Amino acid sequence: MADNEQANSQTDAESASLQVRKIYIKDASFESPSAPAIFTANWDPALAVDVDHEINILSDDTYDLVLTIRAQATVEDTTAFLVEVQQGGIFFITGHTEDQLQRRLNVYCLRVLYPYACAAVDSLLVKGGFPPIHLGPINFDARYRQMLEQAGARNHDDEPE
């Protein structure tokens, strides 16, 4: 009996698949509303970075993920730049449980997209006359666990007393 269970789990693992079908930029924008005056200011910016994502189902096993990075730099209350990149990816994922699927989507796929999004942000900044910002690594696993904890807390708050 244990041999049958082990054989079934090996078959499930062998049938599980995750393939990157396409990496693309869905949208990119760059603004430097204070140019050219900002280039003569003392360059000591305050930087705010926001990272978000959305998941869209294209078909039974095909998912479109969009990772959005927004970065804004201000110098003495003046906006130096505002850059936003929506980095997309199409992923084919099959043979996973629902929990495994959600983890693949919210952790693994975002890890794949993140370096592309960072490179696009840096490219726009350099082309706009600014230094690259070299965004550091993000622990998508920790972000996913936090998202699950927050969802669990919300569900618990919704329960009648």
C-alpha positions, 0 to 999 in steps of 0.5 A, a space after each residue: 500500500 505504501 508503494 502505491 502511495 509513493 508511486 502516485 506521488 511520484 506520478 503527480 510530481 512528474 506531471 507537474 509543470 511550470 513553463 514561462 511562455 512569454 515575458 513582456 512589458 505591458 506598460 512603461 511610463 517615465 516623467 520628469 516634470 521638473 526637468 531641466 531645472 532638477 539636473 542643477 539641484 543638489 542630488 539628494 533624493 528621497 525615493 519611494 518605491 511601490 511593488 504590486 502585482 495582479 494575476 489573470 487567468 487566460 485559460 485552464 492552465 495559462 496565467 498572465 501575471 503583471 508585476 508593477 514597480 512604481 518609483 518616485 524621487 523627490 528633491 526638496 519637495 520637487 518631483 525629480 522623476 516618476 517611473 512605472 513599469 508593468 512587467 508581464 509574463 505568461 505562464 503555463 502551470 499544470 499538475 499542482 494542488 491549489 495551494 501549490 498553484 497559488 505559491 507558484 503564481 505569487 512567489 516563483 512567477 514574480 521572482 522570474 519577472 522581477 529582474 526584468 522589471 528592475 532592468 526596465 526601470 533602470 533603463 528608463 531612468 538612465 535614458 531620462 538622465 538620472 542614475 539607476 536606482 538598483 532595486 534590491 532583492 524582494 523576498 516574495 515568499 515572505 510577502 506571500 506568507 504575509 498576504 495569507 496571514 492578512 487574508 486569514 485575519 480578514 476572514 476571521 474578522 468577517 465571522 459572526 460572533 
